[in-house]
Amino acid sequence: MATSLLLKSAVVGVGLMASASLWAVECTEVVWEPSVLAQYPNIGDLCQSVTERDGKHYVEVQGKFVRMHDGKARIKFKHSDGSYGKTFESKELPEDYKITVNDKPVLLRRVQRDTELTVYIPSDRFELISDLTAASNSYAMVEAPPEMPKTASWTPLLGLLGALGCGLGLLMTSLRRLRRRT
């Protein structure tokens, strides 16, 4: 009798596990909020897998760390075709913020440029979540302002000042010589 009950329980358990995997959400089935689509129209191309936690869907995405600037992380998200999209910037992050790198939590300020990251994005808002087990690590993402190229230098200004100085010296010498003649 006990063996029969145990066998029935095992069959029911296997059946429940199989039915749960049948109900798993695929990337193509994620319904994105319009506000998320407005910020990132191609967000459906980022999906690697979908995780459900507390009745909400979280999309696992891969990204490339660009840099930290003023306490904000800049990340480029990887599309399903392997290309990277625009650079997005998080809101200001705490100093001890950790992110998953090679399945290990690492302090974000210690992450090297171009490091591959794994983050989660909820389907109802465009936020960066590094770990689904921590409830308070969600930070909003916005498109990063374009960076200006670092091509400007002081050299042209110094050259202009030098030319003006030479011109002023030449003018003063000419005026002095004209005065001596008269």
Summary of the structure (lengths in Angstrom):
residues: 182
radius of gyration: 29.8
end to end distance: 132.0
largest distance: 132.0
contacts: 440
relative contact order: 0.12
helix: 35%
strand: 32%
